[in-house]
Structures are given as structure tokens and as C-alpha cells.
């Protein structure tokens, strides 16, 4: 995201990468939850909101996730 910020040619985050990351975090959290897998789920929401330009809409959910 940081490398592409402001570039009109950037199409956003790769949806297949997002889905694979989400599936991996969900599997880890279900099988053997740890701090990093749980925090990673919230971080993923943060990155998605930033990339979509919808951080304002998601900030409440993201803050709750980090709490």
C-alpha cells in the first residue's frame, strides 16, 4: 500500500491475497489462537479499510478489535 499510495494505476489490494491471509488467520485462531493471530485479524481490517479509503467508516470496529 505504501509503495502505491496516490498512484492512479493502483487497483487496490489483491483480493486473493486478502482471502488467503484471512483464511490463514482464521485457521490459526480456531486451532491455536495466540496474540498475533487475533491482532492480525484486526490489522487486516485496518489495511482493507485504508486501501478502500473507508477508514472513517471502519474505525469503531478496528478500535474495538485492538482493545
N, C-alpha and C positions, 0 to 999 in steps of 0.2 A: 504494500500500500504506500509506504513512504517513498519508494522509488517512482511511483506513478502518480503521486498527488498532483493534481492540476493538469494532467495531460488529457486532452480531449480524446485521444485514441484508446485510452484505457477503458476496458469493458467491465471492470469490476473484478471481484474475487472469482476464482474458478469454482463453480458450483460443485464439481465432482470432488475437488479437494476439501471443500467445506463439509460435504456429506461424509467423506471418508474420515475426516477429523472428528466430526460429531459422533459417528459410529464407534470409532476407537475410544473416545472419551466415555461414551455411554457404556461400552462393554467393560472398560476398566472400572468405572464407578459401580456397575452392577456386580461384578465379580470380586473386586478387591479395592474398594474406594480408598483413596488417600487424598491429602490436601491438594496435590497438583492436578489430579483428575477432576475434582469438583471445581476448583478455581478455574481450570481450563475451560469448563463449560461456560462459565460467565465471561471469560476472556473472549471466547469465540463469539458470543453475543455482542460483545463490545466491538470487535473487529467488523462483524457484519453490519452493525449499525453505522459505524464510521464510514465504511465503504459505500453504503447506500445513502449517506447523507441524512440519516434519520436518528442521530444520537439523541436529540432532544426528546423524541418520542419514546426511546428505549431507556433513558437514564434512570427512571424509577426502578425498573426491573433489574437493571445492571447493578445499581447501588444495593438493592436487596440481595442479589446474588453474592456480592462481595461481603456483605455483613454476615 
